Each structure stands twice: as C-alpha cells, then as structure tokens.
C-alpha cells in the first residue's frame, strides 16, 4: 500500500506508481488511430457536411454519458466498500489480538510456558490468514524460534483454523488444569471466536467478486461509447477530436481499472491493504504484552 500526504498536489502529479496510463497506453493509441481514420474518411473522403445526420450523434452521447457516469460511480463505490470493509476487518484483528494478549497476561503466571505459547500463536494467526487470503503455499516465517508445542501445519487444509484449534485446545486445557476459572474461560473464548469470524468475513470478500455480467457490461459500454464518439465529434472539432476522444476513453477506462484494483484488497498490488505491516504490528504488540 502506498503511503502519501494528501495535501501534496505536485507530488501526486509527479509520481506515477501504479498509474493506469501504463496499462492503457496501447488502447489509447488504438483509439487515437481509430479516431484519425474516422476523421479522415468523413472529412477528406466522404466529404460530409455539418448538416449530415451523423453530426447529431453527440446528442446521443450526452444522454448516454449520464448513464455511464452513474454506472461507474456505483462500480467504484462498490469496489471501495469492499476495500474499506477489508481494512476494518484487519483493524478488528489487530484489536482482538491485543485484547486476547492482555487477558492472557492478566490470567496466567508471568513465567508460565503458556504465555510464550500464546505470544507465538496470536501473531501467527495473522500471518497465516494473510497467506491464506493471498493463496500462497509458502509460509512467511516469524522472526523467532518455533515453539515446541506448535506442530507443522497441514498446508492442504485450512491453516488459520488449525492455528485457532491449537489456541482453543490450550485454553480449555488450562481451564481443566485449574489455571483459568470458568468466568475467565468465557472471556477468553469470546476473544477466540472473533478470529475465525474475521477470517470468514475476509473470505467472503475474497471469494465473492463483482458479478461477471455487470463488470463485462461496463467494459463493453465504455468501449462502444468511446468508439462511437469520433463519428460525431469530427464535425465540430475536426482532427482535434483525436486527443479529446483519447482523453475521454482514458478517464472512463481508468475508473474501471481503479475499481478492479481495489475490489480485492488482499493482494500484493500497490493499492492493496498493508497486511505485512499489520502482521508486524500484531507481533510486536503481543510480544510487548506477554514477554
């Protein structure tokens, strides 16, 4: 995720990381050449005048422009809602991890092995959740020696659930051994439940994309709308219609690309959530509390 100061306009104009222009320039070139060809045929070859029926096409474009703008607004808002919900879930994971660590710190002896067990399992859940959402099979190792009671996980199964199973089993065993009272068990169990609920909510965002028919229709609408602009614009703008049509296509297509970029917030793109940084935050905070 790119961190920046929203008040620096010049820096925002100068820096082009993750800029949509890099992805669209072949399309922009094709649109410019198409506009030039239409203008050349209408002006030089067919010699159409301003009274021709084709010159009235901008009226249709003005009506369709409102429709396409509403579709793109809904598209970008929906994508941003998914991104922001993912950020709230990971913020909730940070808070839940801290709350569980604080309660374990208050309930268990300072020199107990269980404190070290939770100090490694709590941040490990965040790391495994990140890898699970990014569909990677390689494990991001924590900067610490493995705990003797933490086995190697079965990577063919749901790893975050395996991490929570270990913490839940350890918590109930502490209750059976009398180190945790019934009231304390209920408090710890309430925090433990939050972990898999957060995981399930993230999976819902990850595994439920925008309906294909809706996304496909917007792309087709943008292409058809942009490619019909030259037929009417060349009557009033001449060859100046080339940069105008290219700019209109750039704006419309960029909005769609931005929506595609942020609708899955758990990837590794520049606009995705800083899950690496959040995992480090959870690890450092939990270690400070329990160790």
Phi, psi and omega in degrees: 000136181276124174264134184205165177262117184293345182273352182267093181290317183296320179294322179294327178284330185276326184272130185237032176293136180059030181285140180290341181298325181297327180275336187259351188299325175296321177293321179296320178296319179294319178295319178297317178294321178296318179296320177298318181295316179297317180296319180295318181293316184288322185273314188267323188266304181278338179055049178285144180260178184290346180270000181292151184298332180294335181294347179271002180300326178304337176296317177295320181295323179294325178287317180288335179300323178294319180294316182290328177293321178293320178297317181290324176297314178296321181296312182291323178295319179296318179295319180292325176300320178294317179297314183291324176296320176298320178294321178294323179294319179287330171295322175295324178295320177299314181294319180295320178297317179294317181298317179295318179296320179296319181289322175297321178298322181280333186269327189257154178299151184291332183257016183280153178289337181294328178296318177294325179298311180291327180297334179265325183285324183297307176291334179296327178298317180297319180296314181291327176295319177300312180295324179295318181287331179270001176057041177255143181267345179275143184265133174278107185286139173285150182280068181192160178287145180294147178281140183297339182264005179256108182280172172288133184276151175281105185289348178278353181244184183284101186292316177304324178293326178293322177297315180292328177296320177296316180293321180293316178299318180294321180295315180289331176291322176298325177292318179294328179278356177086007178279341179231130180283172179296319179295320178293324177298318179297322180293316179293321181296325178298321178287321181296323180298328183297329184298308182287334174294320176295317179300315180296321179294321177294320178296326178297318178293316184295318189264004180235084180286173173300137180309135185300318182299323180290313180296319180294321180296319180297317179297315179296320180299316181297315182294312181295318180299315183291322183285343176269350179298317183299330184299327180259329186289330184293338179291323183260336185247344184066220180286351173294344177295339182297303179293330180294313180294320178299319180292318179298316178296321179299316181295311183294314181292326179295321178298320178292320179294322177297318178297318177297325184290325187258354183287338172246094188280001187255017180271205182240015179286170183295333182265002181278171184294144179279067185293327176301314181294323179291324177297318178295321178298315179297315182297312183294320181292315180296319178296321178296325182283316190262342182240000000 
